[in-house]
Amino acid sequence: MNRPKELILVIDFGGQYNQLVARRVRECNVYCEIYSYRTPLEKLLAMKPAGFILTGGPASCYEEGAATCAPALFESGVPVLGLCYGAQLMSYVLGGNVERASMREYGKTEVEIDTTSALFAGVSPKTTCWMSHFDYISRLAPGFRATAHTANCPVAAAEDAARGLYAIQFHPEVLHTPEGSKMLYNFVRGICGCSGDWKMDTFVQDSIKALREKIGDGRVLLALSGGVDSSVAAALLSKAVGNQLTCVFVDHGLLRKNEGDEVEAVFGPSGNFKLNFVRVNAQERYYAKLAGVEEPEHKRKIIGEEFIRVFEEEAKKIGAVDFLAQGTIYPDVVESGLGGESAVIKSHHNVGGLPDFVDFKEIVEPLRNLFKDEVRKAGLALGLSRDLVFRQPFPGPGLGVRIVGEVTAEKVRIVQDADAIYREEIAKAAEAWRKNHVSCVEGTIINENGEKECHRNGENENPPWMPDQYFAALTNVRSVGVMGDERTYDYAVCLRAVKTIDFMTAEAAQIPFEVLQTVMSRIINEVRGINRVFYDLTSKPPGTIELE
Ligand code: XMP
């Protein structure tokens, strides 16, 4: 792949924030990649990085077998910033001392810093930082001076500026260190001298060129789910190779309301992209296979296997292709532990197993180096709508895991209608909130027209209660109600809404009661087959986000 000229290497020591460090660097418009600490130094230096950042990690650097790095890293002349474990390791390797403190320093902490350090230029002399450490630097390595301290930590930062070596005990990458981004900016743009050549428009243009070169006049096949990653991959590939690309979109009848038509409107013949779009309407096939099946894992298995069968049939019609395209993104690469070193095939529910039966020569993964927020930016740069680009996560088995018990066409209709009302009302309430809250919480950027725009992680600002994922699910409970003068015996729908950062843990979102009431009354009045609405308060764990 064509790397931007300027590169920062993030060396991963197993810290929980390693991807966040990399994202913050990229927010400074500087490209970076994450590599394991086990990667040989020669290989790292051969990439000609402008700087290294050593991440945090769970170990103690003085213990036998602890993660370490070659001492020559610090002699290479390339600036190095150590964070938390990385800071301790730098001190330890260079002759300082690291010890276990009597108490762990954890949480938001006031730190006093020396603003004459290039790392802290423009930062307030007293600022807040996020600490999370037991070990601490008890004696500085020769040549180093302390540049920050807290009440309990004598060396909250240190440096040997002449050698370009910087250490920070706290975590500048998390939002709990409000001036942390400035520190990382000072390192990559100031100390490492990067000018900031990582821009999404440039990435898109460079990728189009590189894809054209790689694909030549070859044929490409992509399984399009309508989700963010596969949609952005389709848009990028279609700009690069036009109708050498065939996208197969399987409508399994378990999509949200109108979603199949929305995907077709964007990528089909009347959309803005030039490609071969094949929509397979497999609804009836899926409902027939799912009839009478109640057990959640059994349902998932049927949906997954049926997807492969349908795709296989389509692939046979198309014949041999040169490339199979996948929407793999950078977190998939990092989480697989490969750190960008070799090809990964995303074992995503939707595409699992595809390479076994599709006749192709090579895989192309045009989004392999992008984080999710960058994929979204690329999508916008390619002309996809905000609605599509900021779509919520949607499970591969779709509404199949949002209908408790047996799936039928009628239940799909009920849950689709209820879910559409729920999403519509949340969008309305969020929009009303935005009208009354013009101030920005997490930063203001100036757009191309010189106007101020509120952005939070690339999205428009949202109300504090705004869930990260929300949907209606159909319970298997039927209960008695009264509608007009008639007794009803209908289903109960469950409204789920969670706040989550990583989707591994989640809390129920505190949607205002009046919004929930509006949703309830609209669902009961407008959706035939529902006479009761529940709001799910369960956190994860012990619950999962989906009902099945
Ligand atoms: P759970 O329900 O496990 O969900 O708490 C965590 C996140 O993953 C999504 N999810 C899936 N995504 N295939 C997918 O592609 C699946 O089978 C699947 N199951 C859950 C879920 O929507 C949530 O965002």
Boltz pocket constraint, residues with backbone or C-beta under 6 A from the ligand:
constraints:
  - pocket:
      binder: B
      contacts: [[A, 349], [A, 350], [A, 393], [A, 394], [A, 395], [A, 396], [A, 397], [A, 469], [A, 503], [A, 540], [A, 543], [A, 544], [A, 545], [A, 546], [A, 547]]
      max_distance: 6.0
